[in-house]
Amino acid sequence: MSVIEKQLNESFQKINYWSSEGRDHKDSYDSLAVANTKFEKLLVRYTSSQPQTISHDFKSLEKNGLIVKTSEDGKFRIYSWDTWTGGTMHFFKNVFQYETIDKKIYSKAVESQGEGDPGCYYYQINDIISENKRYYLTQSKAILSSGMSYHVIKVFSIDKQQLNDKAQLIKTQSGIKNQLSYEVDLTASANRNYQGRDYEIEYDSKNKIITIPLIQADSKVTNKKIRYQFKGKYFEKM
């Protein structure tokens, strides 16, 4: 594992180099794109072929900026990093790693949703049991500009040999949903005097309550909250 971590870290540091010291080189942008692709491929290769990677503590990589989040049961892990290919809009890449019921480890890079999709980084995973089945509640954030961000709490599950990113566990007025999401626009005139930072998703794992801010149609971030509590089968609005 120390050899694998060393190789991954050397590859990851090339991203950091081309986004900082090497930025003034005439081919820096192309080199940065290549460094991101190489790291992604190397990460997928090792995380899909070396089972012990799912529980390894990648300290040196995390120190250099890789975000590694693992589920409470240790069977689902997300690696996220900033590619530094954007400006005020940050472009992220993600690799999902998971263990199936037969103890096999799989890994896959998350495909971009199309040109201009910045992706997001995942910063929290919580486990939840519904009707004897385990689900994973993930929190992610996309940075759209210095004043705009997109926040998502999304449900995953591992079904046989597949990671299911469409698992539904949140009961809303319009049906059972896979996720809750909202955009925060601090550049909107309605938020001109807004000084707070309480627009992030909150999850109370003890009481199993999801809290998101109430945002008005004019983009105003209010102090009011919308809460969903897990009632044994679904998260339901309180």
Backbone torsions as a table, in degrees:
resi	resn	phi	psi	omega
1	MET	NA	-32.6	-179.7
2	SER	-66.2	-34.8	177.9
3	VAL	-68.3	-44.0	179.0
4	ILE	-62.1	-46.6	-179.9
5	GLU	-62.2	-39.3	179.7
6	LYS	-62.1	-45.2	179.7
7	GLN	-64.1	-44.1	179.0
8	LEU	-63.6	-41.5	-178.2
9	ASN	-66.4	-40.3	177.8
10	GLU	-62.8	-40.9	178.7
11	SER	-66.6	-42.6	-178.8
12	PHE	-66.3	-36.1	-179.0
13	GLN	-66.5	-21.5	176.2
14	LYS	-68.6	-31.9	175.0
15	ILE	-64.1	-47.5	179.6
16	ASN	-61.7	-38.0	-179.2
17	TYR	-65.3	-50.9	-176.1
18	TRP	-70.9	-14.6	177.5
19	SER	-95.6	-5.7	-178.8
20	SER	-129.3	-93.2	-175.4
21	GLU	-59.1	-38.9	-176.4
22	GLY	-86.7	8.0	-173.4
23	ARG	-64.0	-28.2	-177.1
24	ASP	-83.3	-6.4	177.8
25	HIS	-68.1	143.3	-174.2
26	LYS	-63.4	-26.1	179.7
27	ASP	-103.8	19.9	-172.4
28	SER	-61.0	-40.6	-176.5
29	TYR	-65.8	-44.4	178.2
30	ASP	-63.5	-41.1	-179.6
31	SER	-65.3	-36.1	178.4
32	LEU	-65.6	-43.3	178.9
33	ALA	-62.8	-41.9	178.8
34	VAL	-64.5	-42.6	-179.9
35	ALA	-61.3	-40.0	178.2
36	ASN	-65.8	-43.0	180.0
37	THR	-64.6	-42.9	-179.4
38	LYS	-64.7	-42.7	179.8
39	PHE	-64.9	-43.7	179.8
40	GLU	-58.6	-45.5	-179.0
41	LYS	-65.4	-40.6	179.7
42	LEU	-66.3	-41.6	179.4
43	LEU	-63.7	-44.7	178.6
44	VAL	-63.8	-41.4	-179.0
45	ARG	-60.3	-49.2	-177.6
46	TYR	-72.6	-39.7	-177.0
47	THR	-74.1	-16.4	177.4
48	SER	-96.7	-20.4	-176.4
49	SER	-107.5	-17.3	-178.2
50	GLN	-117.9	97.4	-175.6
51	PRO	-54.7	-31.8	-175.8
52	GLN	-69.5	-12.9	-180.0
53	THR	-64.5	-27.3	-175.4
54	ILE	-68.4	-19.7	179.0
55	SER	-115.7	2.9	-177.7
56	HIS	-76.6	141.7	177.9
57	ASP	-91.2	99.6	-177.2
58	PHE	-82.0	69.3	-173.2
59	LYS	-60.4	-46.5	-176.1
60	SER	-66.7	-36.4	178.4
61	LEU	-68.8	-41.5	178.8
62	GLU	-65.7	-36.8	177.8
63	LYS	-61.7	-32.9	-178.9
64	ASN	-90.4	2.4	172.1
65	GLY	119.8	-5.7	177.2
66	LEU	-74.4	133.6	178.8
67	ILE	-99.0	120.5	-178.9
68	VAL	-121.6	118.0	179.5
69	LYS	-124.6	135.1	-174.4
70	THR	-125.4	141.7	177.8
71	SER	-66.5	163.1	-176.8
72	GLU	-65.5	-30.1	178.7
73	ASP	-88.2	-1.5	176.6
74	GLY	75.3	11.9	-175.6
75	LYS	-104.1	-1.5	179.7
76	PHE	-140.6	127.6	-178.0
77	ARG	-137.8	142.7	177.4
78	ILE	-123.8	129.0	174.4
79	TYR	-105.2	127.0	179.7
80	SER	-130.1	145.9	173.9
81	TRP	-154.1	151.8	176.1
82	ASP	-80.5	125.4	-179.1
83	THR	-78.1	-16.1	-176.8
84	TRP	58.8	27.5	177.5
85	THR	-96.9	-1.2	178.6
86	GLY	-104.9	-172.4	175.1
87	GLY	-111.0	-111.3	175.2
88	THR	-72.4	-23.0	170.3
89	MET	-87.4	122.9	-177.4
90	HIS	-96.7	134.3	179.2
91	PHE	-103.0	124.6	-177.5
92	PHE	-114.3	153.5	171.5
93	LYS	-120.8	152.1	-179.7
94	ASN	-136.8	145.2	171.4
95	VAL	-125.0	127.1	177.6
96	PHE	-98.4	132.2	177.3
97	GLN	-126.4	136.5	-177.4
98	TYR	-151.6	155.9	179.4
99	GLU	-111.7	129.1	-178.7
100	THR	-88.3	175.4	-175.7
101	ILE	-61.1	-26.9	179.4
102	ASP	-91.6	17.8	174.6
103	LYS	71.0	14.5	177.1
104	LYS	-86.7	145.4	-179.1
105	ILE	-104.3	131.7	177.1
106	TYR	-123.8	156.2	-179.9
107	SER	-149.2	143.0	178.3
108	LYS	-152.7	145.6	175.7
109	ALA	-80.9	143.7	179.2
110	VAL	-82.4	126.0	-179.3
111	GLU	-73.0	143.4	175.1
112	SER	-66.3	145.3	-179.9
113	GLN	-83.2	12.0	178.1
114	GLY	126.0	172.6	-179.3
115	GLU	-55.7	129.3	177.7
116	GLY	88.4	-4.4	177.4
117	ASP	-78.4	116.6	-175.7
118	PRO	-81.0	-11.2	-175.4
119	GLY	71.5	-166.6	-176.6
120	CYS	-153.8	172.1	170.7
121	TYR	-118.1	143.3	179.9
122	TYR	-96.0	130.5	-175.4
123	TYR	-123.0	-1.1	177.5
124	GLN	-159.7	141.2	173.0
125	ILE	-132.6	128.8	175.0
126	ASN	-124.1	141.7	178.2
127	ASP	-88.8	146.7	176.4
128	ILE	-144.4	134.5	180.0
129	ILE	-103.3	123.9	176.3
130	SER	-128.3	120.5	-179.9
131	GLU	50.0	51.0	177.0
132	ASN	64.7	14.3	177.4
133	LYS	-117.8	138.5	-178.6
134	ARG	-90.4	133.8	175.2
135	TYR	-122.7	160.7	179.6
136	TYR	-122.4	124.5	-179.1
137	LEU	-99.2	110.1	-177.3
138	THR	-105.5	148.2	174.6
139	GLN	-118.3	133.6	-179.8
140	SER	-140.1	162.8	-178.6
141	LYS	-142.7	134.4	173.7
142	ALA	-108.5	136.9	178.7
143	ILE	-103.1	105.2	-174.5
144	LEU	-87.9	-27.7	175.1
145	SER	-168.2	-176.0	180.0
146	SER	-64.8	-21.7	-178.5
147	GLY	-119.3	1.4	-177.4
148	MET	-125.1	137.1	178.6
149	SER	-145.8	157.4	-178.3
150	TYR	-125.7	127.0	-171.6
151	HIS	-117.5	134.7	-177.2
152	VAL	-137.3	135.4	166.5
153	ILE	-115.4	120.9	-167.0
154	LYS	-132.9	146.0	-176.4
155	VAL	-102.3	134.6	173.8
156	PHE	-124.0	161.4	169.4
157	SER	-150.1	162.0	176.0
158	ILE	-109.0	112.4	-176.8
159	ASP	-112.0	108.0	-177.7
160	LYS	57.2	-111.8	-177.7
161	GLN	-99.7	6.7	-172.0
162	GLN	-121.5	147.5	169.7
163	LEU	-88.2	121.6	-178.1
164	ASN	-98.5	109.7	-179.9
165	ASP	-95.3	14.2	179.0
166	LYS	-121.7	17.0	179.1
167	ALA	-60.4	138.7	-174.3
168	GLN	-114.3	127.1	-175.2
169	LEU	-146.3	1.3	-175.2
170	ILE	-115.7	116.4	-176.6
171	LYS	-90.6	117.5	178.1
172	THR	-119.8	177.8	-179.7
173	GLN	-63.1	-28.0	-177.2
174	SER	-99.0	9.1	176.2
175	GLY	130.0	-175.0	-179.7
176	ILE	-84.6	125.0	-172.8
177	LYS	-114.1	161.5	177.5
178	ASN	-89.8	-23.6	-175.4
179	GLN	-157.3	163.5	168.9
180	LEU	-120.9	137.3	-178.8
181	SER	-147.5	156.7	178.0
182	TYR	-160.5	155.5	178.3
183	GLU	-107.1	138.6	174.9
184	VAL	-111.0	123.4	179.1
185	ASP	-121.6	94.8	-178.3
186	LEU	-76.8	-8.5	178.1
187	THR	-84.8	-11.7	179.7
188	ALA	-64.2	143.7	-177.9
189	SER	-59.3	-29.9	179.8
190	ALA	-66.1	-19.9	-179.0
191	ASN	-106.5	16.2	-175.4
192	ARG	-55.7	-38.8	-177.7
193	ASN	-101.3	11.6	-177.8
194	TYR	-73.6	125.2	-177.6
195	GLN	-113.3	-9.0	-171.9
196	GLY	-77.4	174.6	175.2
197	ARG	-132.5	17.0	-173.3
198	ASP	-94.2	41.1	178.5
199	TYR	-106.9	8.2	178.5
200	GLU	-80.1	158.7	172.8
201	ILE	-67.9	141.8	172.8
202	GLU	-123.5	140.6	175.1
203	TYR	-131.0	119.8	177.9
204	ASP	-93.3	100.4	-174.3
205	SER	-70.5	-25.6	179.8
206	LYS	-69.6	-48.6	-178.5
207	ASN	-97.0	-0.4	177.8
208	LYS	55.6	54.1	-179.3
209	ILE	-120.1	126.6	172.9
210	ILE	-93.6	131.4	177.3
211	THR	-124.0	126.3	175.2
212	ILE	-128.6	156.0	-178.7
213	PRO	-75.9	152.7	171.7
214	LEU	-87.8	119.0	-178.9
215	ILE	-115.7	127.0	-176.6
216	GLN	-75.5	168.8	-178.4
217	ALA	-61.3	-27.9	179.0
218	ASP	-86.9	14.0	179.1
219	SER	78.9	1.6	-179.5
220	LYS	-64.5	125.5	175.9
221	VAL	-84.1	117.8	-177.8
222	THR	-98.1	170.9	176.5
223	ASN	-83.8	-6.5	-179.4
224	LYS	-76.6	152.2	-177.2
225	LYS	-124.0	150.6	172.4
226	ILE	-111.0	129.3	-175.7
227	ARG	-124.0	139.4	174.4
228	TYR	-123.8	128.7	178.7
229	GLN	-114.6	142.2	178.8
230	PHE	-74.1	124.8	-174.9
231	LYS	-109.8	22.5	178.0
232	GLY	106.7	-31.2	177.2
233	LYS	-124.8	-46.4	-179.0
234	TYR	-131.6	161.8	165.0
235	PHE	-79.5	127.6	-178.0
236	GLU	-126.6	147.1	-177.4
237	LYS	-63.6	134.4	-179.9
238	MET	-86.6	NA	NA
